[in-house]
Amino acid sequence: MTDITVIGSNMIDLITYTEKMPLEGETIEAPEFEMGFGGKGSNQAVAAARLGSKVSMITMVGNDSFGKEHLANYQDNNIDVTGVGIGTKSSGTAPIFVSQDSSNRILIIKGANNELTPTILDTHLDTIKQSKLIVLQQEIPLETNYHAIELGEKLGIPVLLNPAPASEHLDLEHVRKVDFFMPNETELATLTGLPTESLDEITLAAKSLVEQGVKHVIVTLGSRGVLWINKDNDMVIPSEKVHAIDTTGAGDAFIGAFSHYLTQGEDIPEALKHANHYAGISVTNRGTQKSYPTLAEI
């Protein structure tokens, strides 16, 4: 049986560490550059797998050398690759710029990720049926996520949706069907149309979704921690204070860890606490997946 099926993206991260961001028309020298495995779906799958979950990945890698490397990376992390297909396009890439204060700016080129269609999910029903949790993000076509949500509802499998990157086209009718909706402040503002500058505003925006039928809204707040709201709870779980070096992929580390702890039987507050701890460790190292510790390292 699979603990977690991640239906989502893969990317090759192209990470530039810079002392300052260039202005329009400006060329500056950056001191360091690294490449690594990324993509929100893949990051979340790797984080959960490194903690010991049995993870299946459903994705489309590129028809290039990067695609082969992704496949090997999944296998190295003990992720089931039955659902990994090879597309006709090149692999997705993500140029990432990390500044001295550890903040980042990211572009994504989806590539083969756009070839993950609803029909492909139907060919992997046996894998999906065995899952305790389905995990989704938005670096694949929205209609594929909608189909996955409908499959989760039909099969009685809880669904976690991380609406990143934010899309104003996301359908609230499908959001109501997921069990865990996990945006950051920006993504929450995009869906609700409400301001999310202060914690009070974030809380009101999250509550508006619960009032419209969303079961659990969990808003990641960066260094402030995470806000969890449902019809009975309104709770902030603070983050652990660490010396952050690179925050790239921290949200994915959090979601992968939360998925792991939840499917291992922890209640929501405890799973959130442990996920905060995991994400806190990840930002003390550079890169995305390579910054994710194993259970033994924790």
Secondary structure as GFF3:
##gff-version 3
##sequence-region A 1 298
A	DSSP	beta_strand	4	7	.	.	.	ID=ss1
A	DSSP	beta_strand	11	17	.	.	.	ID=ss2
A	DSSP	beta_strand	32	38	.	.	.	ID=ss3
A	DSSP	alpha_helix	40	50	.	.	.	ID=ss4
A	DSSP	beta_strand	55	61	.	.	.	ID=ss5
A	DSSP	alpha_helix	65	76	.	.	.	ID=ss6
A	DSSP	beta_strand	80	86	.	.	.	ID=ss7
A	DSSP	beta_strand	93	98	.	.	.	ID=ss8
A	DSSP	beta_strand	104	106	.	.	.	ID=ss9
A	DSSP	three_ten_helix	111	115	.	.	.	ID=ss10
A	DSSP	alpha_helix	118	122	.	.	.	ID=ss11
A	DSSP	alpha_helix	125	129	.	.	.	ID=ss12
A	DSSP	beta_strand	133	136	.	.	.	ID=ss13
A	DSSP	alpha_helix	142	155	.	.	.	ID=ss14
A	DSSP	beta_strand	159	161	.	.	.	ID=ss15
A	DSSP	alpha_helix	172	175	.	.	.	ID=ss16
A	DSSP	beta_strand	180	181	.	.	.	ID=ss17
A	DSSP	alpha_helix	185	192	.	.	.	ID=ss18
A	DSSP	alpha_helix	199	211	.	.	.	ID=ss19
A	DSSP	beta_strand	216	220	.	.	.	ID=ss20
A	DSSP	three_ten_helix	222	224	.	.	.	ID=ss21
A	DSSP	beta_strand	226	229	.	.	.	ID=ss22
A	DSSP	beta_strand	234	237	.	.	.	ID=ss23
A	DSSP	alpha_helix	250	263	.	.	.	ID=ss24
A	DSSP	alpha_helix	268	282	.	.	.	ID=ss25
A	DSSP	three_ten_helix	289	291	.	.	.	ID=ss26
###
